[in-house]
Every structure is written in C-alpha cells, then in structure tokens.
Amino acid sequence: MSTNPFLRAAPPRKRNLFTHIVDELGGRIVRGEWKPGDALPNEAELGRELGASRSILREAVKSLASKGLIEPRPSTGTRVLPADHWNLLDLDVLGWRYASMPRAQFFRELFEIRRMIEPAAAALAAERATAEEIAALASACDRMDTEDENDAQAIDADMRFHRLVLTSGHNDLLVQMGGIISVGLMTSFRVRPDSYRIFIPMHRLVFEAIRDRQPDKARAAMDHLLTSTRAFLERELAEQAA
C-alpha cells in the first residue's frame, strides 16, 4: 500500500507495485535522501532493494521525470533535479511534500495559493455561471448541510462545491487548479474535521453572492471564508504543537 496521503485507492496488482515504486523513490527525493545532481542507483541495485523488474523501474523513472524530479541522461545516468524543476501542483509531489515538511508550513503555502485563486474564481462565477451551474452550487450547499463531518462524503461534498465555483468561471486554466484546492481541503480535514461544520454558513454566503450575480460580494465572501478557515486551523495547529 502506498504511503502517499493523496493517492486514491486500489489499482490492479502490477499497478500497485508501480505506484509503490514511484511513491518510494519520489518520497526519498523530496525528503532529500538524494540531493540535486545525485545519480539514482542503477536498475539492478534498485530492483534488488525494491523487488521490482526493470520494466516497472523504467516506468517509474518516466513517471518521476514527467513530474520534474529527475532527468535521465544517456551518458551519466538518471540525475535528481533541483526543487525548482519539480511540478509542485502534481498531487503526488504535493503528497510527498506534505509528508516531509512541517505541517504548518505546508498548510500556509496552500492557503496562500488558494487566496490568490478562489476569490477571483468566485467573482468570475458570479458573472458567468449558467442557471444549471447555479442550481448545482445550490445542491452542493444543501449536500454539505446533510453530510456527517466525520465521513469521507463530507470531504467529497466540500470539494464538489469548490470545484463547481472554479468550473462556473468558464476558464479552463482555473479548472486546472482544482487539484491543489482539493489537497488544501484534505489537509484542513486532517487538522480538524469539525472545521467543516463551522464554516458551512460562509459557503452559503459565497453561493448566494454567485446566485445574485454580485462579483465583488462573491470575491469578498470567498476571501472571508478562506481567511477565517486559515486562522481557525492555524490556532489548532499551534495548540497541537504546544
């Protein structure tokens, strides 16, 4: 089983081994066990250590290269790349960083990005959402009211609301931000699940501003939701640390 906290479940057996290898190698790189410029061990050595065939190792190397962590070089082997080459929006890379860095730092970075993206997305949604999208947002709010905060369905309901805000802005680049916002929501649930119930009324205010075609109000309501959630959860993290 993969240790990556953001990986979803249960592919077939061969894929599980591939996922495990990617997760293991990616985690070591992000933790700094291999430094930028270091060469990965050769296939024979990695195969013995991890119990993987050369074909699976080669697939894993291709996957890590696509995430910007490593670069295969014909003459010098596969080298680790500096962090500024990494695709930090990739869910696997986010998961490895979550596991390897202080939670408060990871949490702060995510909320800073969310505040750059989601208030503007809410304003666009207020201008551009179709009647069907507004109805879907209303349904998402209603579903959030009914879900148990300790159940995985609550996370799903919260994610659906925020993704609908992005898609209702009708900007394809905004939609691509859905992954990082989902990670932000999952980390919030891990800090304190009951934050879900506390902030449902603020989600309702965002929806109402979008429904009423008030972009400035939608922007402000989303910003208030994010800043309030961040302040609440940072207090919780500080108490846990103490």
Legacy VTK file of the C-alpha trace (Angstrom):
# vtk DataFile Version 3.0
C-alpha trace
ASCII
DATASET POLYDATA
POINTS 242 float
0.000 0.000 0.000
1.266 3.455 -0.905
2.158 5.853 1.899
1.237 8.890 -0.199
-1.664 10.561 1.634
-3.203 11.900 -1.578
-3.186 8.739 -3.678
-6.528 7.130 -4.364
-7.202 3.516 -3.956
-6.732 0.128 -5.346
-5.460 -0.315 -8.874
-4.571 -3.808 -10.132
-1.644 -5.696 -8.623
1.018 -4.692 -11.155
-0.112 -1.081 -10.911
0.102 -1.257 -7.113
3.768 -2.242 -7.360
4.424 0.516 -9.880
2.679 3.053 -7.617
4.689 1.818 -4.628
7.962 2.238 -6.515
7.062 5.759 -7.700
5.966 6.667 -4.180
9.123 5.269 -2.585
11.560 6.914 -4.990
9.666 10.207 -5.114
9.459 10.350 -1.337
13.195 9.810 -0.976
13.950 12.609 -3.419
11.593 15.101 -1.781
12.908 14.190 1.692
16.421 14.985 0.462
17.867 11.487 0.731
19.179 12.080 -2.790
20.419 15.602 -3.449
20.178 17.604 -6.694
22.773 16.275 -9.095
22.977 12.851 -7.410
22.603 9.810 -9.637
19.952 7.267 -8.750
21.237 3.753 -8.069
21.313 1.571 -11.165
18.367 -0.619 -12.159
19.916 -3.818 -10.817
20.515 -2.293 -7.385
17.055 -0.722 -7.164
15.442 -3.922 -8.433
17.078 -5.977 -5.678
16.138 -3.465 -2.978
12.542 -2.859 -4.061
11.676 -6.222 -5.584
10.763 -4.728 -8.949
11.506 -5.707 -12.521
13.445 -3.477 -14.889
10.295 -2.710 -16.872
8.485 -1.394 -13.780
11.531 0.599 -12.704
11.745 2.175 -16.148
8.052 3.116 -15.982
8.646 4.646 -12.553
11.609 6.661 -13.826
9.478 8.005 -16.691
6.758 8.993 -14.211
9.191 10.805 -11.916
10.795 12.536 -14.896
7.360 13.788 -16.001
6.937 15.315 -12.528
10.245 17.146 -12.884
12.064 15.259 -10.086
14.696 13.505 -12.182
16.306 13.635 -15.618
17.567 10.509 -17.387
20.900 11.219 -19.085
22.314 8.652 -21.511
25.945 9.174 -20.539
25.759 9.840 -16.787
22.644 8.016 -15.592
19.462 9.366 -14.044
20.088 12.526 -12.020
17.997 14.245 -9.357
16.851 17.731 -10.374
16.686 20.792 -8.095
13.348 21.578 -6.454
12.675 24.493 -8.786
12.177 21.929 -11.576
9.535 19.936 -9.662
5.884 20.118 -10.639
4.610 21.288 -7.265
0.987 21.145 -8.436
1.235 17.412 -9.108
-0.776 15.543 -6.462
1.981 13.000 -5.851
4.594 15.717 -5.337
2.212 17.574 -3.033
1.748 14.382 -1.051
5.488 13.797 -0.674
5.975 17.403 0.448
3.098 17.045 2.928
4.811 14.002 4.424
8.255 15.580 4.582
7.799 19.202 5.703
6.304 20.867 8.804
2.531 20.775 8.573
2.162 24.466 9.407
4.453 25.448 6.530
2.699 23.199 4.020
-0.683 24.434 5.209
0.359 28.090 4.922
1.634 27.661 1.358
-1.597 26.020 0.250
-3.784 28.726 1.754
-1.695 31.482 0.203
-2.273 29.940 -3.221
-5.963 29.370 -2.552
-6.436 33.037 -1.630
-4.829 34.036 -4.921
-7.165 31.786 -6.926
-10.547 31.203 -5.314
-11.831 34.735 -4.592
-11.211 35.681 -8.236
-12.855 32.425 -9.335
-15.937 33.220 -7.242
-16.180 36.663 -8.858
-15.999 35.102 -12.329
-18.630 32.552 -11.351
-20.964 35.362 -10.306
-20.567 36.871 -13.778
-20.587 33.702 -15.891
-22.343 30.802 -14.163
-25.216 29.275 -16.086
-28.573 28.561 -14.494
-27.634 24.879 -14.373
-24.352 25.649 -12.601
-26.092 27.835 -10.044
-28.544 25.007 -9.396
-25.602 22.606 -8.963
-23.983 25.002 -6.451
-27.258 25.173 -4.510
-27.377 21.381 -4.452
-23.748 21.240 -3.271
-24.543 23.614 -0.388
-27.555 21.523 0.589
-25.463 18.360 0.497
-22.820 19.931 2.751
-25.563 20.604 5.299
-26.555 16.945 5.436
-23.178 15.145 5.467
-21.538 13.899 8.655
-18.300 15.828 9.191
-16.504 12.619 10.200
-17.441 10.821 6.984
-15.467 10.834 3.735
-18.594 12.039 1.968
-18.203 15.385 3.759
-14.820 15.914 2.104
-16.357 14.989 -1.233
-19.219 17.464 -0.737
-16.841 20.283 0.179
-14.598 19.525 -2.802
-17.604 19.492 -5.119
-18.639 22.974 -4.001
-15.188 24.468 -4.563
-14.698 22.721 -7.902
-18.094 23.980 -9.078
-17.016 27.529 -8.265
-13.941 27.020 -10.474
-15.835 25.463 -13.377
-18.568 28.119 -13.218
-15.950 30.746 -14.074
-15.606 29.173 -17.544
-11.826 29.491 -17.606
-10.005 26.251 -18.407
-6.829 27.316 -16.614
-8.794 27.903 -13.409
-10.279 24.427 -13.632
-6.733 23.015 -13.590
-6.323 24.452 -10.089
-8.913 22.016 -8.756
-6.280 19.501 -7.690
-4.356 21.847 -5.422
-7.590 23.145 -3.885
-8.654 19.577 -3.166
-5.351 18.966 -1.385
-5.932 22.116 0.662
-9.339 20.848 1.713
-7.975 17.420 2.637
-5.230 18.892 4.800
-7.809 21.074 6.556
-9.885 17.997 7.383
-6.799 16.275 8.747
-6.077 19.178 11.071
-9.592 19.354 12.485
-12.624 17.650 10.896
-15.210 19.800 12.679
-13.966 22.863 10.780
-16.242 21.550 8.016
-19.413 22.157 10.027
-18.280 25.512 11.423
-17.753 27.105 8.011
-20.804 25.839 6.117
-22.653 29.191 6.608
-19.756 31.002 4.906
-20.028 28.646 1.930
-23.693 29.585 1.751
-22.768 33.289 1.572
-20.417 32.581 -1.341
-23.189 30.725 -3.144
-25.748 33.475 -2.541
-23.419 36.129 -3.965
-22.833 33.990 -7.073
-26.559 33.308 -7.427
-27.355 37.022 -7.110
-24.748 37.977 -9.741
-22.657 40.077 -7.351
-18.976 39.543 -8.291
-17.474 41.872 -5.660
-19.576 40.307 -2.923
-18.671 36.795 -4.124
-14.975 37.683 -4.102
-15.206 39.119 -0.585
-17.259 36.183 0.723
-14.759 33.631 -0.590
-11.829 35.601 0.779
-13.554 35.789 4.180
-14.186 32.036 4.111
-10.540 31.281 3.369
-9.013 33.739 5.848
-11.369 32.612 8.614
-10.660 28.944 7.951
-6.923 29.541 7.891
-6.963 31.498 11.173
-9.076 28.809 12.862
-6.848 25.959 11.717
-3.594 27.776 12.470
-4.780 28.170 16.066
-5.474 24.454 16.117
-2.011 23.642 14.751
-0.406 25.910 17.343
-2.316 24.175 20.140
-1.311 20.759 18.809
2.334 21.843 18.654
2.181 23.179 22.204
LINES 1 243
242 0 1 2 3 4 5 6 7 8 9 10 11 12 13 14 15 16 17 18 19 20 21 22 23 24 25 26 27 28 29 30 31 32 33 34 35 36 37 38 39 40 41 42 43 44 45 46 47 48 49 50 51 52 53 54 55 56 57 58 59 60 61 62 63 64 65 66 67 68 69 70 71 72 73 74 75 76 77 78 79 80 81 82 83 84 85 86 87 88 89 90 91 92 93 94 95 96 97 98 99 100 101 102 103 104 105 106 107 108 109 110 111 112 113 114 115 116 117 118 119 120 121 122 123 124 125 126 127 128 129 130 131 132 133 134 135 136 137 138 139 140 141 142 143 144 145 146 147 148 149 150 151 152 153 154 155 156 157 158 159 160 161 162 163 164 165 166 167 168 169 170 171 172 173 174 175 176 177 178 179 180 181 182 183 184 185 186 187 188 189 190 191 192 193 194 195 196 197 198 199 200 201 202 203 204 205 206 207 208 209 210 211 212 213 214 215 216 217 218 219 220 221 222 223 224 225 226 227 228 229 230 231 232 233 234 235 236 237 238 239 240 241
